[in-house]
Structures are given as C-alpha cells and as structure tokens.
Amino acid sequence: MKKILVFSAIILLFACNNNTSRPDLSAIKVNLELKRFDEAFFKLDTNNLQQSLVKLQNEFPQFLPLFISNVLGLGPLNDTNQLAYIGTKQFLKLNKPVYDTSLIVHRNLNSFKNEMEDAFRYVKFYYPGYKIPQLIATIGPMDALAPMSNQILTPNYMGEGFIALSLQFYLGKDYSIYNDPGYVSSVAPQYRSKRFSKEYMSTDLMTLVIDDLYPDSSNRLPLIERFIEKGKRLHLLQSFLPEKHDTILTGYTNDQLEWCHENERSIFNFFTQQNLLYERDPALTQPYTSEGPFTQGMPEQSPGNIGAFVGWQIVKSYIKKKENVTPDALMKTSAKQIFDAAGYRPK
C-alpha cells in the first residue's frame, strides 16, 4: 500500500460532497410528526403504573404495546400479564440515569426534525409514493440493536407507519456505558460505538428507509457485486442527505477516508491479486463487508467494511457514464451490469 501523504489540498477535496446539481424541492412539502415517547414513558407514575400505562396507550395506541412486548421483551400488555408491569417498573428504575443523560443531550430535537424533513423531501422527490412515517423518539434497553434485512444491526427500527429513534444509542462516544468493558465485549465494540453520537442519527434513520425501499438480499453474491450493492446504498444515502460529510455517510474516520482515497488503486489491486472479486464463501468475504477496527490483510490505517468504499467508487464511475440515471434505476440495475459498464480503473 502507498504511504499516506497528507496535504491540505486533499483535505479540502474530501471535506464536503461535490453534489453541485440538486433537485428543486421548493414544491415538496413534508410535515414530519415527531413524538417524544421517551419523555412520556419516563414520566409514568410507577406508584400507579397500570393506570398510567392505560393513559399512555391512549396517546401511543400501537407503539406502546409493541415497545413493552417486543423491545422490552415483557409479553403482551394486559391485566393477566403481571410481568409487563413488574418489568416496566424495573426498566424505568434501572434506566433513569440513561434518560437523565438523554435529557441533557437531546433536550431539543427541533434541528434534527428539520434535518429529517429535508431528507424526506428528497425521498418524496425521488419516490413520490413513499409514505412518510411518524418519527418516535424513545429510550429502550442499552443492548437493543435491531437487525436490518441483511442482518446488520442498527440502533433504530421501523414498524407500521413509524420509525423509532433509540436515543440511548446517541449519547456521545465518551458516554460511560459505551466504554464499559462488558458493554464493549458483548454489545458494541468501540469502533462501532464511536458512532453513538447525535450527528449520526439522520444517516442511521435514512439507512433504515433505504432498507425499507430496497431490502438487501446480496449476501450470496460474488464479493465485487456485494461491494457494489453497498455502494448503491451509499449513493442513495447521499442523495437523501447531500449535506452530510462522507465520513458520516460511510462511518469512517477522516483519516481512514483519506487513506482509502490515497490508496484506492492498491485496495482494488489487493482484491484482484488475491482472486477475491468473484468469491462467494462467507468465511472468505466477511472481513471485507463487515465492520471492524480495520480490514484484515490491510494496514491498521484502513477502515473496516472497506468494501463499501470500493463499491461506492465503482458506482461513481458508472454514474459518470450514465449521467441521467435516477436513484431508482440505479438501485434496480444489477451489480454485475454496473461493474461491466463502469469500466472502473482506479488511479
């Protein structure tokens, strides 16, 4: 791999996204409903919990039973299931410090709401028929990461008509629980929890929207096609959040992203020389498509999930040749077709 040379010109080059032509969204109106379930839930009267939950269910008729049953894992919310009440009371007591910290970090979500409304304007521009979900802010268990269609874990989750923002996963990378050895080993390694900060909330939620639009079934494809599928999703994520820095979109640090751009040719050559481009065996491909402190077989300056970077560069090469391709057309074009047409030649 080439040695990294850090020049100010390089930093400026990758400091922002080069989306110079953006669609006119002035006619697209989005009124996103944001509800603070977290505040309402932690204000429950635990001395009169059953009645308090009845009142809360009037406000959140669909979400509260799902939260109690599926998120807290306490079963149905009814008179015969005492575990639901006992467990809820215990959860509120044990997680009060988490809620108190969240009140400091997330006291006001207005700017986040505005950011999400802007993102959904882009969604509606590209997908006019997409139904904008209600946004529900919540605080659940500290280990309640949910799988997407490709089984990658995400802090948030979607349901019928709603998307839930799990604030317990956005308290800042230095939050004490994230750095507890037990948490690091059993829930989220630090290379993952470094993104447990509020600047990643919108990208995490829009990743869920993309998964809703295009469930990912690429796990058995050849490695290069899996890379491209990741690249397609990054392109769509950038289309929805064009103001976001590439580090936020990819989850890489600035140093890791600079390393990738400096070593783009060597990275691709690694996969060709190792005869990995068309490999399907998960045991051989997983190190290049999953997160980690760095990529196996590459220097420690590399990011984990380096395949997303490779795939994104191939998608960019393809788009240069197909200037008017829409996001939907891109997403529906097979990864093989994109690779064949891109003529990707990293410098």
C-alpha positions in Angstrom: 0.0 0.0 0.0 1.2 3.5 -0.7 2.3 5.6 2.2 -0.2 8.3 3.2 0.8 11.8 2.4 -1.5 14.4 4.0 -1.8 17.6 2.0 -4.2 20.4 2.7 -5.5 20.1 -0.8 -6.6 16.5 -0.2 -8.4 17.6 3.0 -10.2 20.3 1.1 -11.0 17.9 -1.7 -12.8 15.5 0.6 -14.2 18.0 3.1 -17.6 18.1 1.5 -19.6 16.3 -1.1 -19.5 17.5 -4.7 -23.2 17.5 -5.3 -23.4 20.7 -7.3 -26.7 20.0 -9.1 -29.5 19.2 -6.7 -33.2 18.9 -7.4 -35.6 21.8 -6.8 -37.6 20.8 -3.7 -39.5 24.0 -3.2 -42.8 22.5 -4.2 -42.4 19.5 -1.9 -44.0 19.9 1.5 -43.2 17.5 4.3 -44.7 17.9 7.8 -42.9 15.3 9.9 -44.6 14.3 13.1 -42.1 13.8 15.9 -43.4 12.4 19.2 -41.4 12.1 22.4 -42.3 8.7 23.7 -39.2 8.8 25.8 -40.4 11.7 27.9 -43.9 10.4 28.2 -42.7 6.9 29.2 -40.2 8.0 31.9 -42.9 10.3 33.4 -45.1 7.4 34.2 -46.4 7.2 37.7 -44.8 4.0 39.0 -46.9 4.1 42.1 -50.0 3.8 39.9 -48.4 2.1 36.9 -51.3 0.2 35.5 -53.5 3.3 35.2 -50.6 5.4 33.9 -50.0 2.9 31.1 -53.6 2.9 30.1 -53.3 6.7 29.7 -50.1 6.4 27.7 -51.7 3.8 25.4 -54.3 6.3 24.5 -51.5 8.5 23.2 -49.5 5.7 21.6 -52.1 3.0 20.9 -49.9 1.0 18.5 -46.4 1.8 19.7 -46.7 1.2 23.5 -47.8 -2.5 23.3 -45.1 -3.2 20.7 -42.5 -1.5 22.9 -43.5 -3.4 26.0 -43.8 -6.7 24.3 -41.0 -6.7 21.6 -38.5 -4.1 22.7 -38.6 -4.8 26.5 -39.5 -8.4 25.9 -42.2 -8.4 28.6 -45.0 -10.0 26.6 -48.5 -8.6 26.0 -49.7 -5.5 27.9 -52.8 -6.8 29.6 -54.3 -7.4 33.0 -53.2 -11.1 33.2 -49.6 -10.5 32.4 -48.1 -9.1 35.6 -44.6 -9.4 34.1 -45.3 -6.4 31.8 -45.9 -4.2 34.8 -43.2 -5.5 37.1 -40.6 -5.4 34.2 -41.6 -1.9 33.1 -41.2 -0.6 36.6 -37.8 -2.2 36.9 -36.7 -0.9 33.5 -37.7 2.7 34.4 -35.8 2.5 37.7 -32.6 1.0 36.2 -32.6 3.2 33.1 -33.4 6.5 34.8 -29.7 7.6 34.6 -29.7 7.0 30.9 -32.8 9.1 30.5 -31.4 11.9 32.6 -28.3 12.0 30.3 -30.5 11.9 27.2 -32.4 14.9 28.6 -29.2 16.8 28.5 -28.0 15.6 25.1 -31.4 15.6 23.4 -33.5 18.2 25.2 -34.5 19.8 22.0 -34.9 17.8 18.8 -36.2 20.6 16.6 -33.0 20.9 14.5 -33.0 17.2 14.0 -36.6 17.2 13.0 -35.8 19.9 10.4 -32.9 17.8 9.1 -35.2 14.8 8.7 -37.9 16.9 7.0 -35.3 18.0 4.5 -34.2 14.4 4.0 -37.8 13.2 3.4 -38.2 16.0 0.8 -35.5 14.2 -1.2 -37.2 10.9 -0.6 -40.5 12.3 -1.8 -38.8 13.9 -4.9 -37.3 10.5 -5.9 -40.2 8.3 -4.6 -43.4 10.4 -4.7 -45.5 7.4 -3.5 -43.4 6.8 -0.3 -45.4 7.3 2.8 -43.6 9.4 5.4 -43.6 7.6 8.7 -44.2 9.1 12.1 -41.0 9.7 14.0 -41.0 8.4 17.6 -38.1 9.2 19.9 -37.7 6.5 22.5 -35.2 5.0 25.0 -35.0 1.3 25.2 -32.5 -1.3 26.5 -28.8 -0.5 26.0 -28.3 -3.7 24.1 -31.4 -3.4 21.9 -29.8 -3.3 18.5 -32.1 -4.5 15.7 -31.3 -6.4 12.5 -32.0 -5.0 9.1 -32.8 -7.2 6.1 -29.1 -8.1 5.6 -28.8 -8.9 9.4 -26.6 -5.8 10.0 -27.5 -4.4 13.4 -28.9 -0.9 13.7 -29.8 1.2 16.7 -33.3 2.0 15.4 -36.3 0.2 14.0 -39.3 0.6 11.8 -42.9 -0.5 12.2 -46.2 0.1 10.5 -46.3 3.8 9.9 -43.5 4.7 12.3 -39.7 4.9 12.6 -38.3 4.7 16.1 -35.2 6.7 17.1 -33.4 5.0 20.0 -31.8 7.9 21.9 -29.9 5.6 24.2 -27.5 4.9 21.3 -26.8 8.6 20.7 -25.3 9.9 24.0 -21.8 10.6 22.6 -18.9 8.2 22.1 -17.5 9.1 25.5 -20.6 8.1 27.4 -19.5 5.8 30.3 -21.7 2.8 29.5 -20.3 2.6 25.9 -16.8 2.3 27.3 -17.6 -0.3 30.0 -15.5 -3.4 29.2 -18.6 -5.6 29.4 -20.5 -3.4 27.0 -17.6 -3.3 24.6 -17.2 -7.1 24.5 -20.9 -8.1 24.4 -22.8 -5.2 22.8 -20.8 -2.7 20.8 -17.0 -2.6 20.2 -15.6 0.9 20.3 -15.1 1.0 16.6 -18.9 0.8 16.5 -19.8 3.0 19.5 -17.7 5.8 18.1 -20.8 6.5 16.0 -23.1 6.6 19.0 -23.3 10.3 18.7 -26.2 12.5 17.5 -24.5 13.6 14.3 -25.2 10.0 13.0 -28.9 9.9 13.9 -30.2 11.1 10.5 -27.9 8.7 8.5 -28.9 5.8 10.6 -32.6 6.5 10.1 -32.3 7.1 6.4 -30.4 3.8 6.1 -33.5 2.2 7.5 -35.6 4.0 4.9 -33.3 2.7 2.2 -33.6 -0.8 3.7 -37.4 -0.4 3.6 -37.3 0.7 -0.1 -34.8 -2.0 -1.1 -34.4 -4.9 1.2 -30.8 -6.3 0.9 -30.6 -9.8 -0.4 -27.0 -9.6 -1.7 -25.3 -11.9 0.9 -24.7 -14.7 -1.6 -23.5 -12.6 -4.5 -19.8 -12.6 -5.6 -17.8 -10.2 -3.4 -17.5 -7.5 -6.0 -21.2 -7.4 -6.5 -21.7 -7.2 -2.8 -19.4 -4.2 -2.8 -21.4 -2.5 -5.5 -24.7 -3.2 -3.6 -23.2 -1.3 -0.7 -22.0 1.4 -3.0 -25.5 1.8 -4.4 -26.9 2.3 -0.9 -24.2 4.9 -0.1 -25.1 6.8 -3.3 -28.8 6.8 -2.3 -28.0 7.8 1.3 -26.0 10.7 -0.1 -28.9 11.6 -2.4 -31.2 11.9 0.6 -28.6 13.7 2.8 -26.5 15.7 0.4 -25.1 18.0 3.1 -23.6 15.2 5.1 -19.8 14.7 5.1 -18.6 11.5 3.6 -17.2 10.4 7.0 -20.7 10.4 8.4 -22.2 8.6 5.4 -19.5 5.8 5.5 -18.8 5.7 9.2 -15.1 6.0 8.5 -12.9 8.5 10.4 -11.4 11.3 8.4 -8.0 9.6 8.5 -9.5 6.3 7.3 -11.3 8.0 4.4 -8.1 9.9 3.3 -6.2 6.6 3.5 -8.8 5.0 1.2 -8.6 7.8 -1.4 -4.8 7.8 -1.3 -4.6 4.0 -1.7 -7.7 3.4 -4.0 -5.7 1.6 -6.6 -3.8 -0.6 -4.2 -7.0 -1.5 -2.4 -8.6 -2.7 -5.6 -5.4 -4.5 -6.7 -5.5 -6.4 -3.4 -8.8 -8.0 -4.3 -7.8 -8.8 -7.9 -4.4 -10.2 -6.8 -6.0 -12.3 -4.1 -8.6 -13.6 -6.6 -11.4 -12.4 -4.3 -13.6 -10.4 -6.7 -15.8 -13.3 -7.5 -15.5 -15.2 -4.2 -18.8 -16.2 -2.6 -17.6 -18.1 0.5 -18.8 -16.1 3.6 -15.8 -17.2 5.6 -13.5 -15.5 3.0 -15.6 -12.5 2.2 -16.9 -11.4 5.6 -13.8 -9.5 6.6 -14.3 -7.0 3.7 -18.1 -6.4 4.1 -18.4 -6.2 7.9 -17.3 -3.6 10.4 -14.1 -3.8 12.4 -11.2 -1.7 13.7 -9.5 -2.2 10.3 -9.7 -4.6 7.3 -8.0 -7.9 7.7 -4.9 -8.2 5.4 -4.6 -4.4 5.1 -2.7 -1.8 7.2 -4.3 -0.6 10.5 -5.0 2.7 8.9 -7.7 1.1 6.8 -11.3 1.1 7.9 -13.5 -1.9 8.5 -16.2 -2.6 5.9 -13.8 -1.4 3.2 -15.9 -3.0 0.5 -18.4 -0.1 0.8 -15.7 2.3 -0.3 -14.8 0.2 -3.3 -18.4 -0.3 -4.3 -19.1 3.4 -4.0 -16.2 4.3 -6.3 -17.4 1.8 -8.9 -20.9 3.3 -8.6 -19.5 6.8 -9.1 -17.6 5.6 -12.2 -20.9 4.1 -13.6 -22.9 7.3 -12.9 -20.3 9.4 -14.8 -21.1 7.3 -17.8 -24.9 7.3 -17.2 -25.4 10.9 -16.1 -29.2 10.9 -16.1 -29.7 7.6 -14.2 -32.2 8.0 -11.4 -31.7 6.6 -8.0 -34.5 4.1 -8.6 -33.0 3.0 -11.9 -29.6 2.7 -10.3 -30.9 0.6 -7.4 -32.7 -1.7 -9.8 -29.7 -2.2 -12.1 -27.8 -5.4 -11.2 -24.4 -5.0 -9.6 -22.9 -7.1 -12.4 -24.3 -4.7 -15.1 -22.9 -1.8 -13.1 -19.5 -3.4 -12.8 -19.4 -4.3 -16.5 -20.4 -0.8 -17.6 -18.4 1.3 -15.1 -15.0 0.5 -16.6 -13.6 1.1 -13.1 -9.9 1.9 -13.3 -8.7 3.3 -10.0 -5.7 5.7 -10.2 
